[in-house]
């Protein structure tokens, strides 16, 4: 007997509304459940959003946010760790309730320990963000103190650089932005 896998939808997430211990995401109808992030994980997210917002305040070009939900579709609803969107793009991405409904220019995921978590960020989310039109994707590893930078090239996100603590992170997406990788952790 063959079983048909359950296809989860955004509406199904209401089943977990009272659970503050876990994070629930749906990618291509598959439910992903992760524990609340660790102190080091959240500290890295705070550092990343701070450097992005400091640059944004100086340039007036956009805003960064920690853990905003992105509802791409009924079967793709994720919570990236940090996003940055230009003011121009942001006005088209937010629905009436203030949720993102499309791809911001930059998405950042901070790796959580565990093979399943890493695979989700490195493969499943990379593919989703690529298909949805994210321009740049950073995968940050607070244990190894490194950042993998993926940039859109020929309609797909491709690995452009792997940077370590002493390296400077820059982006053609963010004119004049530069930051030592060590400042993110």
N, C-alpha and C positions, 0 to 999 in steps of 0.2 A: 504494500500500500504506500503510495506517495503522498506526502503531506505538502500543502502549500504554505510557504512562509507568510507570517502575519505582515501586512503592510501598515505601518503606523502613519498617522496623519497629525497635523498640527492640533486638531481638535482633541486627539487622544491625550495630549500633554496635560489637559485639564485633570486627568485622573491622578496626577502627581502634584497638584497645586500646593498641597500642604507640606510636602517633603522639602525641608531646607538642608538636609544632609547630602543630597545628591544633585547632580546636574544631568538634565535629560536633553538629548539632542536627537534629531531625526535626519538621516542622510539617505536619500533614495529609498525612503520608506522603512529603513532599518533603525531601530531604537538603540541608542548608545547611552549607557548610564555610567557616570563616573562619580567618584567621591568628591566632596568639597576639596578644593585645592589647598595645598600646604602653605605654611607661612612663607617659605622661600619663593614659592611659585607666585604668591600674591604680592610679595615685596618686589619681585622682578616686574610684574605687571604695573605696579605703582611707579617704578622707576621709568619704565618705557613710556607710559602715558604722560609722565611729567616732562621728559625731554621733548616728546612730540608736541605737547601743549605749550611749552616754553617757546619752541620754534614757531608754532602757530600764532602765539600772541605777538611775537616780533614781526611776523610777516602778514598776519591777518588773512591767511589763505585757507584755513580750515579748522577742524576740531578733532581731538582724539577722545575716545571713551573706553572705559574698562567694561568688559563683558556685556556688550549690548547684544540682544538677540537679533538675528537676521532671519526673517521669514522669506526665503527665496520662493517657496511654493508650498503647497499643502504637504508635500512629502520631503521637503528640505528646510529644516528649521534648526539653526545652530546658534551656539553662543561662543564666538571667538573671544580670546582673552583681551585683545586690544584691537581697535580699529581706528583708522584716520580717514576722514572724508573732507574734501574741499567744500567750502560753503556753497559753491555753485552746484555741486553734485548732491550735497546733503538735502537741499530743498526738494529734490525729486525722489529721494530715497525714503523719506519718513512718511508713514501713514498718519491718519488722524489721531491715533493713540501714541504716536511718537516712536513706533518701532521701525527699524530698517526693513525695507522690502526689496532691496537690491544690493548690488556689490559696491562697497566703498572702494576707494582707490587702494588702500593698504589694509591688510589683515595681518595680525601678529598672533601666533600661538606660542605659549611657553610650555615646553614639554613637561608632562607629569610622568612620574616613574611608572614603569611597567611596559611590557612589550605591546600589549593591546592599545595602550594610550599612545605610544609612539607611532604605531602602525596607523592609527586613526589620523593623527596629525600629518604624518609624512606621506601617506598614500590617499586615504579616503577624503580628507579635507583638502589636500592639495588638488585632487581631481575636481572636487566640487567647486572650489574657488576659481580654478582655471576655467571650467565650463561657464561659470556665472559672470566672468569678466573682471575679476580682481586684477589690478595692474601689478601689484607687488605683494609678496607673501614672505614674512620673516618667521622662521622657526627658531626660537631661542631656547638654549639649553643652559639652565642655571648651574647644573652640576659641572659640565665641561667648560662653562663660560665661553660659549660660542654662539654665533648667529649664522644660519644658512639663509641666504637671500635668494628668493626666486623672483624673476621678472618676466613679464609678458613678452614673448617672442614668437612671432608667427602664430598668433591666436592661442597660445598655451603658456602656462607658467613653467619656466625652465630655471634650473639652478645657475645663478650668475656668480655667486661668491660664497665662500665659507670664511667667516671672520672670527678671530680669536681676541682675547682680552686687550691686547696691545694694538689691535687694528682699529682704524677709524671707519665708522659706518656712515656712508653717504647714500644719497638716492637722487636719481634724475627726476623722480616724482616730487621731491621736496627740495626746491632750489635753495642752495645755501645751507641746507641741513648737514651737520656733521656731529658725530658723537663717538667718543671712545667706547668700544664694546664693553669694557670693564664697568662703565657707568650704569649699564643696564642691569647689572647684578649686584 
